[in-house]
């Protein structure tokens, strides 16, 4: 047995389990295209300041969870703990956003956390960013995107929890009130919460260990200005018009400093793990300026792929192949290989064994590989036919070779 193992807090994914990951990625990409989001590709590591400025220097992510190191050029770089700051940095570097920019991404993120179910040190996210729009309709669209993705991934009992944390002035006014509330209960707070009372008291609302202390704390929604209040009302109206069920969670603030106004999370009620949400997002109108760009409104989300796969209940067996070619006569292996090549070029998912095996063994392999059909190349080939067996129903019939592509697509 190998002495090497995957690093703590990471995991390997191999076939056939990887078929679920491929489906998750395919469904996300299809949805991104349908919603009009182009692909954004950014580095896996950035200048550390991209995250310490954007995410927030006194957040748990920056203080405790970032993988930061000095490279050979003496520069401080960090493996990305999230992708929004990277996408915004890339947009600024490319010249900024003149009208609208809708971007999607997919890939690994890195945080030094205590590994447990649904929480890893290398984890995977798919996300979208709607840059350049201050409209509440943009918030609604992004919230809908995540909800539709969870629908297509068969995640049951999803509750969309939404809130608003207001604009900068609203947050400053609210922070003063919350700070006074927390000071009165200072001795009952955790050590981490005590550190944040002065610098960023809203982060205490996000602390699970301090939940009892802040249960009766004032909430951001009580200190909204009219602009933020009207914005949130429009978001709620938009969700209702699309029949997206939601619950207002007055204490929801999310864990990153760049958010303002609308914030939300997707929580499957039947999913039990260390981290109950499988995704979330919010508006971040000030992030461009924090990273040195021009003022640019924006809203986005990130979906936790690892958690979604743990929470999903796929219907039926996922089929990896449309067909598996079974060679019943070894003298026809060359013809069978040509058939496989032709079907692949036409877009059919098909495979065959790379060396002679018994027909029984080949049928077992077709089942193991998750094929919908077995295409048997045997004596009937001389008449221009193959035998096709539906591996789900057991039904089989002879089909002309020239018709097999059309038949498999039907």
C-alpha positions in Angstrom: 0.0 0.0 0.0 1.3 3.5 -0.9 2.7 5.6 2.0 1.2 8.7 0.3 -2.3 9.9 1.1 -4.3 13.0 0.0 -3.5 16.0 2.3 -5.8 16.4 5.3 -8.9 18.2 4.4 -8.8 17.2 0.7 -10.3 14.3 -1.1 -9.9 12.3 -4.4 -12.7 11.8 -6.9 -12.4 8.8 -9.3 -14.9 7.1 -11.6 -17.7 6.2 -11.2 -18.2 8.7 -8.4 -16.8 11.4 -10.6 -19.8 11.1 -12.9 -21.8 13.1 -10.4 -19.2 15.9 -10.5 -19.2 15.9 -14.2 -23.0 16.2 -14.1 -22.8 19.0 -11.6 -20.4 20.9 -13.8 -22.4 20.3 -17.0 -25.6 21.5 -15.4 -24.0 24.6 -14.0 -22.4 25.5 -17.4 -25.7 24.9 -19.2 -27.5 27.2 -16.8 -24.8 29.9 -17.0 -25.2 29.9 -20.8 -29.0 30.1 -20.6 -28.7 33.1 -18.2 -26.1 34.8 -20.4 -23.0 34.5 -18.2 -19.7 34.2 -20.0 -16.8 32.2 -18.6 -14.2 34.0 -16.3 -10.8 32.2 -15.7 -8.6 33.7 -13.0 -5.4 32.4 -11.3 -5.6 30.0 -8.3 -3.4 32.4 -6.4 -3.3 36.1 -6.1 -1.4 38.9 -4.4 -2.4 38.5 -0.7 -3.8 42.1 -0.6 -6.5 41.2 -3.1 -8.1 39.1 -0.4 -7.1 41.0 2.7 -8.5 44.2 1.3 -11.5 42.7 -0.5 -12.6 40.0 1.9 -11.8 42.1 5.0 -8.7 42.1 7.2 -10.6 41.2 10.4 -12.7 38.4 9.0 -12.1 34.8 10.0 -11.1 33.9 6.4 -8.2 36.4 6.4 -7.2 36.0 10.0 -7.2 32.2 10.2 -8.0 30.4 7.0 -5.9 31.7 4.1 -3.1 29.7 2.6 -0.5 32.5 2.4 3.1 32.1 1.5 6.1 34.0 0.2 7.1 33.0 -3.3 10.7 32.9 -4.6 10.5 36.5 -5.7 9.7 37.6 -2.1 6.0 38.4 -2.9 3.2 37.4 -0.5 0.7 35.3 -2.4 -2.4 33.5 -1.3 -4.4 30.5 -2.7 -7.8 31.9 -3.4 -10.3 31.4 -0.5 -13.1 32.6 -2.8 -13.3 33.9 -6.3 -15.3 37.2 -6.3 -12.3 39.3 -5.4 -10.3 37.6 -8.2 -13.0 38.3 -10.8 -13.3 41.9 -9.7 -9.5 42.3 -9.8 -9.5 40.9 -13.3 -12.3 43.2 -14.4 -10.4 46.2 -13.1 -7.1 45.1 -14.7 -8.9 44.7 -18.1 -10.0 48.4 -18.0 -13.1 48.2 -15.8 -16.8 47.6 -16.6 -18.3 50.2 -18.9 -21.9 48.8 -19.0 -22.6 45.3 -17.8 -20.4 42.2 -17.4 -21.9 38.9 -16.5 -19.3 36.2 -15.7 -19.3 32.7 -14.3 -16.5 30.6 -12.8 -15.9 27.1 -11.6 -13.1 25.5 -9.6 -11.2 24.8 -6.4 -10.9 27.2 -3.4 -8.7 26.9 -0.4 -9.2 27.6 3.3 -7.4 26.2 6.3 -10.4 24.9 8.2 -11.0 22.0 10.6 -12.1 19.2 8.2 -15.5 17.7 8.8 -18.6 16.7 6.7 -19.3 19.5 4.2 -16.2 21.5 5.2 -12.8 20.9 3.5 -9.5 22.7 3.0 -9.8 22.3 -0.8 -13.4 22.7 -1.8 -15.1 23.5 -5.1 -17.4 26.3 -6.1 -19.4 27.4 -9.1 -20.4 31.1 -9.1 -21.7 34.0 -11.1 -21.0 37.7 -10.9 -23.3 40.4 -12.3 -21.0 43.5 -12.6 -22.2 47.0 -13.4 -25.8 46.9 -12.3 -27.4 48.5 -9.2 -30.8 47.3 -10.1 -32.7 45.0 -7.6 -33.6 43.0 -10.7 -30.0 41.9 -10.9 -30.2 40.6 -7.3 -33.3 38.7 -8.2 -31.7 37.1 -11.3 -28.7 35.9 -9.4 -30.8 34.5 -6.5 -32.9 32.7 -9.1 -29.8 31.3 -10.8 -28.7 29.5 -7.6 -32.2 28.3 -6.8 -32.7 26.8 -10.3 -29.3 25.2 -10.1 -30.3 23.4 -6.9 -33.6 22.4 -8.5 -31.7 20.8 -11.4 -29.3 19.1 -9.0 -32.3 17.5 -7.2 -31.5 19.1 -3.8 -34.8 18.9 -1.8 -36.4 21.2 0.7 -34.3 24.3 -0.1 -35.0 27.4 1.9 -33.8 30.7 0.5 -32.9 33.0 3.4 -32.5 36.6 2.5 -31.7 39.8 4.4 -30.4 43.3 3.8 -27.5 44.9 5.7 -28.1 48.3 4.2 -25.7 50.9 2.7 -22.5 52.2 4.3 -24.2 54.9 6.4 -26.8 52.4 7.5 -24.2 49.9 8.6 -22.3 52.6 10.5 -25.4 53.7 12.4 -26.4 50.1 13.1 -22.8 49.1 14.1 -22.8 51.7 16.8 -26.0 50.3 18.3 -24.9 46.7 18.0 -21.5 47.6 19.6 -23.2 49.0 22.6 -25.4 45.9 22.9 -22.4 43.6 22.8 -20.4 45.6 25.3 -23.1 45.1 27.8 -22.7 41.3 27.3 -19.0 41.3 26.7 -18.1 38.8 29.4 -20.5 36.2 27.8 -18.9 36.5 24.3 -16.3 34.1 22.8 -12.7 35.3 22.5 -13.1 35.8 18.8 -16.3 37.8 19.2 -14.6 40.1 21.8 -11.9 40.9 19.2 -14.6 42.0 16.7 -16.8 44.1 19.0 -14.7 47.2 18.3 -13.6 46.6 14.7 -16.5 44.8 13.1 -19.4 43.9 15.4 -21.6 42.6 12.6 -19.3 39.6 12.3 -20.5 38.5 15.8 -24.0 37.9 14.4 -22.4 35.3 12.1 -20.8 33.4 15.0 -22.4 30.1 15.8 -20.9 29.9 19.2 -22.3 33.3 20.2 -25.8 32.6 18.9 -27.4 32.7 22.4 -25.7 36.0 23.3 -27.0 37.7 20.1 -30.4 36.1 20.0 -32.1 39.4 21.1 -29.6 41.7 19.4 -30.9 44.6 17.2 -30.8 43.7 13.5 -29.6 45.6 10.4 -33.1 45.9 9.0 -34.1 48.1 11.9 -31.6 50.8 10.7 -32.1 51.0 7.0 -32.1 54.2 5.0 -34.9 54.6 2.5 -32.8 53.6 -0.6 -31.8 50.3 0.9 -35.3 49.7 2.2 -36.8 50.3 -1.2 -34.2 48.1 -2.9 -34.9 45.2 -0.6 -38.7 45.6 -1.1 -38.1 45.3 -4.8 -36.0 42.2 -4.4 -38.7 40.5 -2.4 -41.4 41.5 -4.9 -39.2 40.1 -7.7 -38.7 36.8 -5.9 -42.4 36.5 -5.3 -43.2 37.2 -9.0 -41.0 34.3 -9.9 -42.6 32.0 -7.3 -39.2 31.5 -5.5 -40.0 30.8 -1.9 -37.9 32.7 0.6 -37.7 33.6 4.3 -36.3 36.9 5.7 -33.6 36.1 8.2 -33.0 39.4 10.1 -29.6 38.3 11.5 -28.1 37.0 8.2 -25.0 39.0 7.4 -22.7 36.5 5.6 -19.1 36.1 6.4 -17.3 38.5 4.1 -16.8 42.2 4.6 -17.5 43.4 1.0 -21.3 42.8 1.1 -23.9 45.6 1.2 -27.7 45.6 0.8 -29.0 42.2 -0.2 -27.5 39.0 1.2 -28.8 35.5 1.0 -28.1 31.8 1.6 -29.6 28.5 0.3 -30.3 26.0 3.1 -31.6 22.5 2.4 -33.7 21.7 5.5 -33.0 18.0 5.2 -29.2 18.4 4.9 -27.3 17.8 8.1 -23.6 18.9 8.1 -21.2 21.2 9.8 -22.1 24.0 7.4 -25.8 23.9 6.6 -25.9 26.3 3.6 -25.0 25.0 0.2 -24.4 28.4 -1.4 -25.1 32.1 -1.0 -24.2 35.5 -2.2 -24.9 39.2 -2.0 -24.5 42.7 -3.4 -21.0 44.2 -3.1 -21.2 47.7 -4.5 -18.0 48.9 -2.8 -15.6 46.1 -3.7 -14.3 47.7 -6.9 -13.1 50.8 -5.0 -11.5 48.7 -2.3 -9.4 47.0 -5.0 -8.4 50.3 -6.7 -11.1 50.5 -9.4 -13.8 52.9 -10.3 -17.1 52.7 -8.3 -19.0 49.8 -9.9 -22.2 48.2 -8.5 -22.2 44.4 -8.5 -23.9 41.3 -7.1 -22.9 37.6 -7.2 -23.1 34.2 -5.6 -21.1 31.1 -5.0 -22.5 27.5 -4.9 -20.7 24.9 -2.8 -20.4 21.9 -5.1 -19.1 19.5 -2.5 -22.1 20.2 -0.2 -24.6 20.2 -3.1 -23.6 16.6 -4.0 -23.9 15.6 -0.4 -27.4 17.1 -0.1 -28.7 16.1 -3.5 -31.1 13.2 -4.2 -30.6 12.3 -7.9 -33.5 10.5 -9.5 -32.4 7.1 -11.0 -29.0 6.0 -12.1 -26.7 8.4 -13.9 -25.8 7.0 -17.3 -22.2 7.7 -18.3 -22.4 6.2 -21.8 -25.0 6.0 -24.5 -23.6 2.7 -25.7 -21.0 0.1 -25.1 -19.9 -1.9 -28.1 -19.6 -5.7 -27.4 -17.5 -7.6 -29.8 -19.0 -11.1 -30.2 -16.6 -12.2 -33.0 -12.9 -11.3 -32.5 -12.4 -11.2 -36.3 -14.6 -8.1 -36.3 -12.6 -6.1 -33.7 -11.4 -3.7 -36.4 -14.9 -3.1 -37.7 -16.1 -2.6 -34.1 -13.4 -0.1 -33.4 -14.3 1.9 -36.6 -18.0 1.9 -35.5 -16.9 3.3 -32.1 -14.8 6.0 -33.8 -17.7 7.0 -36.1 -20.2 7.2 -33.3 -17.8 9.3 -31.2 -17.3 11.8 -34.0 -21.1 12.1 -34.3 -21.3 13.0 -30.6 -22.4 9.7 -29.1 -20.9 8.7 -25.8 -19.5 5.2 -26.5 -16.7 2.9 -25.5 -15.4 -0.7 -25.9 -12.8 -3.0 -24.4 -9.2 -2.6 -25.6 -8.5 -6.3 -25.7 -10.5 -9.5 -26.5 -12.8 -10.6 -23.7 -15.8 -13.0 -23.4 -19.2 -11.6 -24.3 -20.3 -12.2 -20.7 -17.4 -10.1 -19.4 -18.1 -7.3 -21.9 -21.7 -7.1 -20.8 -20.6 -6.9 -17.2 -18.3 -4.1 -18.2 -21.1 -2.2 -20.0 -23.2 -2.4 -16.8 -20.2 -1.2 -14.7 -19.6 1.7 -17.0 -23.2 2.9 -16.8 -24.1 2.4 -20.4 -27.7 2.8 -21.6 -27.3 0.2 -24.4 -25.0 -2.6 -25.5 -24.3 -2.7 -29.3 -23.3 -6.2 -30.2 -21.1 -6.7 -33.3 -21.4 -10.4 -34.3 -22.5 -12.6 -37.2 -25.2 -10.2 -38.2 -22.5 -7.7 -39.3 -22.2 -9.5 -42.6 -25.8 -8.4 -43.3 -25.2 -4.8 -42.3 -26.8 -5.2 -38.9 -25.9 -5.1 -35.2 -27.9 -6.3 -32.2 -28.8 -3.5 -29.7 -29.8 -4.3 -26.1 -31.5 -1.8 -23.8 -29.6 -2.4 -20.6 -32.4 -0.8 -18.5 -35.3 -2.8 -19.8 -33.6 -5.9 -21.3 -35.3 -5.4 -24.7 -33.1 -6.1 -27.7 -33.5 -5.9 -31.5 -31.5 -5.8 -34.7 -30.7 -2.4 -36.2 -29.0 -1.6 -39.5 -25.4 -0.3 -38.9 -26.2 2.9 -40.9 -29.2 3.6 -38.7 -27.5 3.0 -35.3 -26.6 6.6 -34.7 -30.2 7.8 -35.3 -31.6 5.0 -33.2 -29.3 5.8 -30.2 -30.3 9.5 -30.4 -34.0 8.7 -30.4 
